[in-house]
């Protein structure tokens, strides 16, 4: 198979071992320009190693790999200004303020301080400009780290677990920023072990486990591809068990005293039936999630 | 090499240093406090004076004192005691240097060999006294008399070796700790990796770090000279003191290379600190920084040749305090540069960008 020239990233049969431990077994995928691509999997799945090979930080043992049409290994100075890499939120110079950090990184790429200050404003840190990096909150440090990765306006951005250690509120705030980065036309590749993050952000997701890509596609398509029942629940007491069962003879019905839950492969008729009986109070409909996809692929519960 | 990148990296590292209170305390404040402390303690003391206990009547000593009170007074302090056992105990403890007794024509000198230098001086002084007395008894007044003169130049006060010694230690610690801790912490927080992903040369990063360390070392030198040359401490710089600057630069490079090697192996900052301490601290004692080699026991003097710090300290002493010419620092400079080159070459081979 010939790599498509248009692909921003082209990976074929990539392998990497550390001693006897195989980190990446045989990975192939393409990332198109402007795409938001996610690599999803539990810790130790090989996501980070894959990303590090794309960034040019590690040498693949075998396989073909081009990024923006160039080979990232060995260290390729022609590629470096075109990619942005966000590392841990602590990868800063000690005891420098947010503004000093980003200006220092900017100068490494020959970027003006004006542009650096603008970038600080874009990630919403103008008020923390004089705060030392060590004193920023987790979310602020992550924003600074992203700003430092973007200050030279790269075409392609890599992020390794960008929301890793953040609280839910900070994660949601950061998601908006990540969407914005992608909406500006940049290709974004991120690794995550949060299913919800991959579902909400990514155009396409590669689900990785034990060094292999198990499934690759748009999150919605992966979920739809699963033949799993939809879970419909309403308040308890609106409907008897027996009555509920008549709505979906093939489904399952359970009532825990709080909610009546019906698992069905025919959600349309169940919902219609519930509506006819005016039994829609507290309605929730849950389709399959990427967690179900992972479960069906590996036979294991997904634990991040 | 990108000059802009080099400048901003240097600036970032310099700010990181001056904002680090612990680094400032260890590299400037503590060495200066040591200098103030030792400088005050040893101020005005010069050659070791012997403190001698005279038990009973020692006519030989009394006559000599009467004959040349000022000459002998320079090297001997005599106290009298009737209790031999107590006097011997004092010598054993090191409170006094010798006990003298005279029985008839026999002069008995008790001394301790705990301090070999003092023991030697005790022997020399008393054998010279006995010789003079013999000459006097023989009636041939040959004009021999005891005169003592310190072998060092009269101006070589303790500050002259204290200042280069403590400064050498300060520069060695600054270089070794600076390089090792920077390398390990940057590897740990992945800044090293982040810099590797920027389109800059490794040389810019290394040179920036070296430049900051050199600047710190020059500041250490300036602060030390400013303090030690105050009249209170009385350091007199000899003519070619400026040669201390290249010695300081080469010493910084050598000790940064030691730190680089430590940092290449150490996995955590704690480990790097511990290893650097294990290397630097014994060297401070064995390399002439804390214990002047002139007064050190012979085995320390022998060992000191294996200590890189020795060359930094003696190189500075030669040109700053001993009044030797500029060329006297060249062997030290050569050895320090050679060490820096060898250790850096090894470090480059074992260097790791990442912890894994």
Interface residues (C-beta under 8 A of the other chain):
Chain A: X18 X55 X56 X57 X75 X77 X80 X81 X83 X85 X87 X88 X90 X91 X92 X93 X94 X95 X96 X100 X103 X104 X105 X107 X108 X109 X110 X148
Chain B: X2 X4 X5 X7 X8 X9 X11 X12 X13 X15 X16 X19 X20 X185 X189 X190 X191 X193 X194 X195 X196 X197 X198 X199 X200 X353 X354 X356
